[in-house]
Amino acid sequence: MDGLASQIACGSHHTLVLGSSGQLWAFGSGVKGQLGTGNTGGSLRPTPVLLKRASGGAATVIHNDMKISVGWNSNFIYTAESSEREQPIGRLDKAKLQKWLSMEQGNAEAQREISLMFSTSSSLVASFTKASEIPQAAGALTVDLEAASQVFDQLLNIPWIKKSVNIVPLVENLCISAAVIKSPEIFLILPTIPLLHEDHNVINMVMTLAVFINNHLNETAMKTLKDWWSSLEPSIMTKHILMWKNALSFLLRNGLLVTHNPGVKLLLQLLKQLHKANKRAGRIQKVPASTFYVEEIIGNVIPMEDVKLWRFWSTREDMEEMPVIFCRFPFVLNLICKMAVFNIHAHFSKEVHKLAHRLTVMCPSGTFRDNPESPPAPVFQLTLRRPSLIEDTFRQLGAADHDYFQRELVVRFVEDMKLSLVNKRDFFLHVFEELLASESEMFMYNDTKTLVWFPAKPRVEEKSYFLFGVLCGMALYNHNIVHLPFPLALFKKMVGVKPSLEDLREFDPVVGGSLRYLLEDYTDDDVEENLDMTFTVIWDDQKVELDPKETGKPVTSFNRKQFVDAYVNLAFNQSAEKVFEEFRRGFFKVCDRDVVELFQPEELRGVMVGKEDYDWDTLKQNTVYDGEYHARHPNIITFWEAFEELTDDQKKAFLLFLTGCDRAPILGMDKIQMKVAILQNSTELHFPESLTCHLLLLLPIYPSKEMLLARLKEACAHNRGFWKE
């Protein structure tokens, strides 16, 4: 050692020796970097440890009052050599950062400094701890995650720096120290490091972290972490979501769902916690729900098998051997997946009724208990008169066993008993048109007559709302888009989401806008001096006390939020509670609640109502031609030229003429593939015809664009056989 030793300290497999001259030496195992040499190599010979460097790069002399002690894989050095505060080893500062960013190629010292920074959780946390002289509240997040994210993006965009960074030992050390972890902030910092978003680090790092957080993080640290997640800015929350989501996508893409089943469940649990944190009421800004969607589920998970597993395990307790069931984590399912699950479930239900019918027909009387003499029909048939559509519909729905609502729907019209799938589309189109007309007196309209809601004082019997709910459920169950001009609040309530002030603004922009202004823009003085407002309001032409305990209670700066919340509650809950519950009861007689609740409110509205986002170019590009017709046929060129001359309303009328609905599917116009064929044995006097169920346009050949345009307008304006006064 070339001199006297003043102190010796032993760890697990390494030793420190402090010389009387102040030089520190280390030998033994260095697998965890515990020798302080900047790498993980071991050394059987004593190796000098450079504690810090002066600006010139030479080792500084350490005073003799330094003390050393050694842990399992770590070292502690105590010194009073200077009254100035020293930066923690490995901590990043602006000077270091600028130095690294300005270097084209790193030298050994820079590489060692970068390695030190990423070597321990404490050095990373210290590097981004906010400087604040104000005492922080207990549990407050003191790490600047935005700064960390920006620094990591800058650093790891430089090849030599990226090559110098190795965070595998850091992740491994975190797992070793599970019981005594002191800096849970590291779990907020790690997802901002781009390296953890790369596929080759999924198994050795991201999955290791998933196991640690789910299975080994102590209860206190886990609670703190959940609170912090709820407070994350959207940009940082997004990075957290994407890290776990990328790992899940990697496993699905590479066919590892079966072999890594427990790991997939851990990733889904972490995404579930982030989803809960994102939904938490206290969050001002939220990450869009689509951020959680895992597109790789399509093509790598068989929807029918997942639905079967979901149904099988729905009545059983959670057990370790339970397989991954994606339906239990609907927030990762995109709209295509959710629609597939709904349609599969509806198909199962219809097939069960058909099977029961076949068994009853095949087996002799008495085989099954309560076996009727005539077996129940496998379908639910409505036989209707066109002029008495509502009356006949409500009478037959009201008399039917509720069990029949989930059977295949068949619609016949007395005027034409021919069985056709078009009948079903025509039925839903016009029954909703009549029910939602002001003449039905079932609903209240907003001031602009564009949206409806349930009335505070209904003019029709409550059973009508139950049957209206049944019809809405049957439309969805039988894949029919219908006209439902309700605010988003309806669809929120159907999936258990509380309506908000934004929903009132949608239904009544004037009242909703005034309430938002009162809540956000008025000063305290303005509320008391300029507002002559009380808790007495008018809703649906009725006077209501929002605070029944105090008539005419004034609105003040202290109770204005209470006033706004009470107003929203009155509008969407209190005023129409009975009739809405009847509607909901009818709807869920047809559709299973747990399947409907897979959807976000916006998605449910889109699936039921479609959307007014028309892409006519896509319709043209997707069109196919049959027989003599082709894209360059003169009559087809003329047709599209004429189509371009139609107004927006006339184009929507054409869509109704072709598909039976004047709104675009929620998944877009590319889901409509029109086929155009010649109308056989036709002349220029004939009108275009359509076969709605096949999206087939039968187009006669016309001598001019003007005649084609006139015939097309007339065909689209035709009422398609429904009687009207």
Residue pairs with C-beta under 8 A, 6 or more apart in sequence:
1 17
1 19
1 25
1 46
3 19
3 20
3 21
3 23
4 19
4 20
5 17
5 18
5 19
5 20
6 18
6 19
6 20
6 64
7 16
7 17
7 18
7 67
7 68
8 15
8 16
8 17
8 18
9 15
9 16
9 68
9 69
9 70
9 75
10 16
10 70
11 28
11 34
11 70
11 71
11 72
11 73
11 74
11 75
12 29
12 72
12 73
13 28
13 29
14 26
14 27
14 28
14 29
14 30
14 34
14 35
14 70
14 73
15 26
15 27
15 28
15 70
16 24
16 25
16 26
16 49
16 68
16 70
16 75
17 24
17 25
17 26
17 27
17 46
18 24
18 25
18 66
18 68
19 25
20 64
21 61
22 61
22 62
22 63
22 64
22 66
23 48
23 62
24 36
24 48
24 49
24 51
24 62
24 68
24 77
25 46
25 47
25 48
25 49
26 34
26 35
26 36
26 37
26 43
26 46
26 47
26 49
26 75
27 35
27 43
27 44
27 45
27 46
27 47
28 35
28 42
28 43
28 44
29 35
29 42
30 37
30 39
30 40
30 41
30 42
30 43
31 40
31 42
32 40
32 73
32 74
32 169
32 173
33 39
33 40
33 119
33 169
34 73
34 74
34 75
35 41
35 42
35 43
35 47
35 49
36 49
36 50
36 51
36 75
37 43
37 47
37 49
38 111
38 112
38 115
38 116
39 115
40 169
48 59
50 59
51 59
51 60
51 62
51 77
52 60
52 86
52 89
53 59
53 60
53 109
54 60
57 109
62 79
62 81
63 79
63 80
63 81
65 79
65 80
65 81
66 77
66 78
66 79
66 81
67 77
67 78
67 79
68 75
68 76
68 77
68 78
69 75
69 76
69 78
70 76
73 173
87 93
88 122
88 123
88 126
89 116
89 123
90 113
90 116
90 117
90 119
90 120
90 122
90 123
90 126
90 127
91 117
91 123
91 126
91 127
92 117
92 127
92 128
92 151
96 113
97 151
97 154
97 155
99 110
100 106
100 110
100 113
100 114
100 155
100 158
100 161
101 154
101 155
101 158
103 110
103 160
105 160
106 114
106 160
106 161
106 164
110 164
111 160
111 164
114 155
114 161
114 164
114 165
115 164
115 165
115 166
116 123
117 123
117 124
117 127
118 124
118 165
118 166
118 167
118 170
119 169
119 170
120 170
120 173
121 170
121 173
121 174
121 181
121 183
121 186
122 182
122 183
124 148
124 170
124 186
124 189
125 143
125 183
125 185
125 186
125 189
127 148
128 143
128 144
128 145
128 147
128 148
128 151
128 189
129 142
129 143
129 144
130 142
130 143
130 144
132 142
136 142
139 224
139 227
141 185
141 188
141 228
141 231
142 185
143 185
143 188
143 189
145 188
145 189
145 192
145 232
145 233
145 236
146 233
146 235
146 236
148 189
148 192
149 192
149 235
149 236
149 239
152 192
152 193
152 194
153 194
155 161
155 162
155 165
156 162
156 165
156 193
156 194
156 195
162 195
165 195
167 190
167 193
167 195
167 196
167 205
168 204
168 205
171 190
171 204
171 205
171 208
171 209
172 208
174 181
174 186
174 209
174 212
175 208
175 211
175 212
175 216
178 212
178 216
178 217
178 218
179 216
179 218
181 217
181 218
181 221
184 217
184 221
184 224
184 225
184 228
185 228
187 209
187 213
187 217
187 225
188 225
188 228
188 232
188 236
188 240
190 196
190 209
190 243
191 236
191 239
191 240
191 242
191 243
191 244
192 236
192 239
195 201
195 205
196 205
196 206
196 209
196 243
197 239
197 242
197 243
197 246
199 246
199 250
202 246
202 247
202 250
202 251
206 243
206 244
206 246
206 247
207 247
207 260
207 263
207 266
207 267
210 244
210 247
210 263
210 266
210 267
210 270
211 263
211 266
213 222
213 225
213 270
214 266
214 269
214 270
215 266
217 225
226 273
226 276
226 277
229 237
229 240
229 273
229 274
229 277
230 277
230 280
230 282
230 283
231 282
231 283
232 240
232 277
233 285
234 285
234 286
234 287
237 274
237 277
237 278
237 287
238 287
238 291
240 274
241 271
241 274
241 287
241 291
241 292
242 291
244 267
244 270
244 271
244 274
245 271
245 292
245 294
245 332
247 267
248 264
248 267
248 268
248 271
248 294
248 296
248 332
249 294
249 295
249 296
250 256
251 257
251 260
251 263
251 264
251 267
252 294
252 296
252 297
252 300
252 301
253 296
253 300
255 300
256 264
257 264
257 300
257 301
257 324
261 323
261 324
264 324
265 324
268 324
268 326
268 329
268 332
271 292
271 329
271 331
271 332
272 329
272 331
274 292
275 292
275 331
277 283
278 286
278 287
279 286
289 331
289 600
290 334
292 331
292 332
293 332
293 333
293 334
294 332
294 333
294 334
295 334
297 326
297 332
297 333
297 334
297 337
298 334
298 336
298 337
301 326
303 337
303 340
303 341
303 344
304 344
306 325
306 326
306 327
306 341
307 327
307 341
307 344
307 345
307 348
309 323
309 325
309 327
310 325
310 327
310 328
313 322
313 325
314 594
316 322
326 332
326 333
326 337
327 333
327 341
327 598
330 338
330 597
330 598
330 599
333 341
333 598
335 599
335 603
335 606
335 607
335 666
335 667
336 667
338 598
338 599
338 603
339 607
339 667
341 595
341 598
342 476
342 591
342 595
342 596
342 598
342 607
343 479
345 592
345 595
346 406
346 477
346 591
349 406
350 406
350 407
350 408
353 376
353 378
353 406
353 407
353 408
354 378
354 408
356 376
356 378
357 375
357 376
357 377
357 378
358 378
359 368
360 368
360 371
360 372
360 375
360 376
361 375
363 371
365 371
365 373
376 404
377 407
378 407
378 408
379 407
379 408
379 409
379 410
380 400
380 404
380 405
380 407
380 408
380 409
380 410
381 409
381 410
381 411
381 412
382 392
382 393
382 396
382 397
382 409
382 410
382 411
382 412
382 427
383 392
383 396
383 412
383 413
383 414
384 392
384 393
384 396
384 411
384 412
384 413
384 414
384 427
385 392
385 413
385 414
385 415
386 413
386 414
386 415
386 721
386 722
386 723
387 723
389 427
389 430
389 431
389 434
390 431
390 434
390 435
390 440
393 431
393 467
393 471
394 464
394 467
397 405
397 467
397 470
397 471
398 463
398 467
402 589
405 470
405 473
405 474
405 477
405 589
405 590
406 477
406 590
408 478
409 424
409 474
409 477
409 478
410 419
410 424
411 423
411 424
411 426
411 427
412 419
412 423
413 423
416 721
420 693
421 692
421 693
422 660
422 691
422 692
422 693
424 478
424 480
425 480
425 660
425 661
425 692
425 693
426 660
426 720
426 721
426 722
428 471
428 475
428 478
428 480
428 482
429 482
429 483
429 656
429 660
429 661
430 722
431 471
432 471
432 475
432 482
432 483
432 484
433 483
434 440
435 442
435 468
435 471
436 442
436 443
436 452
436 483
436 484
436 485
438 445
438 449
440 460
441 459
441 460
442 455
442 458
442 459
442 460
442 464
442 465
442 468
443 452
443 453
443 454
443 455
444 452
444 453
444 454
444 455
444 456
444 540
445 451
445 452
446 452
446 453
446 507
446 508
447 508
447 510
450 485
451 485
451 486
451 487
451 506
451 507
452 485
452 486
453 486
453 487
453 489
453 490
453 507
453 571
453 572
453 576
454 465
454 575
454 576
454 579
454 580
454 583
455 540
455 576
455 579
456 539
456 540
456 542
456 575
456 576
457 540
457 542
458 465
458 579
462 578
462 579
462 582
463 582
465 579
465 580
465 582
465 583
465 586
466 582
466 583
466 585
466 586
467 586
468 583
468 586
469 582
469 583
469 584
469 585
469 586
469 587
469 588
469 589
470 586
470 587
470 589
470 590
471 586
472 482
472 484
472 583
472 586
472 587
472 608
473 586
473 587
473 588
473 589
473 590
473 591
474 590
475 481
475 482
475 608
476 590
476 591
476 607
476 608
477 590
477 591
480 660
480 661
481 608
481 609
481 610
481 661
481 663
481 665
482 608
482 609
482 661
483 609
483 663
484 490
484 605
484 608
484 609
487 503
487 506
487 507
488 503
488 506
488 601
488 602
488 605
489 499
489 503
489 504
489 506
489 507
489 572
490 605
491 601
491 602
491 604
491 605
491 608
492 498
492 499
492 503
492 601
493 499
493 572
493 580
493 584
494 584
494 587
494 596
494 601
494 604
495 596
495 597
495 599
495 600
495 601
495 604
496 597
497 601
499 568
499 571
499 572
499 573
500 568
501 512
501 515
501 516
501 519
501 564
501 568
502 512
503 568
503 572
504 511
504 512
504 515
504 567
504 568
504 571
504 572
505 512
505 513
505 515
505 516
506 512
507 571
508 571
511 567
515 564
515 567
515 568
518 527
518 531
518 533
518 555
518 560
518 563
518 564
519 560
519 561
519 564
522 530
522 531
522 557
522 560
524 557
525 557
527 555
527 556
527 557
527 560
528 556
528 557
531 555
533 554
533 555
533 563
534 552
534 553
534 554
534 555
535 545
535 546
535 547
535 550
535 552
535 553
535 554
535 555
535 563
535 566
536 543
536 544
536 545
536 546
536 551
536 552
536 553
537 543
537 544
537 546
537 567
537 570
538 544
539 570
539 571
539 575
540 575
544 570
544 575
545 551
545 552
545 553
546 553
546 563
546 566
546 567
546 570
547 553
547 566
553 559
555 563
588 596
596 604
599 607
603 666
606 666
607 666
609 663
610 661
610 663
610 664
610 665
610 666
611 663
611 664
611 665
611 666
612 663
612 664
613 664
613 668
613 669
614 648
614 651
614 652
614 655
614 664
614 669
615 664
615 668
615 669
615 670
616 643
616 651
616 669
618 668
618 669
618 670
619 669
619 672
619 674
620 640
620 643
622 669
622 670
622 672
622 673
622 674
623 673
623 674
623 675
623 676
624 673
624 674
624 675
624 676
625 631
625 633
625 636
625 675
625 676
625 677
626 675
626 676
626 677
627 677
627 678
628 678
629 635
629 636
629 676
629 677
629 678
629 699
630 636
635 699
635 701
635 702
635 708
636 676
638 702
638 704
638 705
638 708
639 676
639 699
639 708
639 712
641 705
642 705
642 708
642 709
642 712
643 651
643 654
643 712
645 709
646 654
646 709
646 712
646 713
650 713
650 716
652 662
652 663
653 662
653 716
653 717
654 712
654 716
655 661
655 662
655 663
655 664
655 672
656 662
656 716
657 690
657 715
657 716
657 718
657 720
658 672
658 674
658 690
658 692
658 695
658 697
659 672
659 692
659 695
660 692
664 672
665 671
665 672
672 695
673 695
674 695
674 696
674 697
675 694
675 695
675 696
675 697
676 696
676 697
676 699
677 696
677 697
677 698
677 699
678 698
678 699
678 700
678 701
679 686
679 688
679 689
679 698
679 699
679 700
680 698
682 698
682 700
682 701
683 700
684 700
684 701
684 702
684 703
684 707
686 700
686 711
687 700
687 711
687 714
687 715
687 718
688 697
688 698
688 699
688 700
688 711
688 712
688 715
689 697
689 698
689 715
690 696
690 697
690 698
690 715
691 698
700 711
702 708
702 711
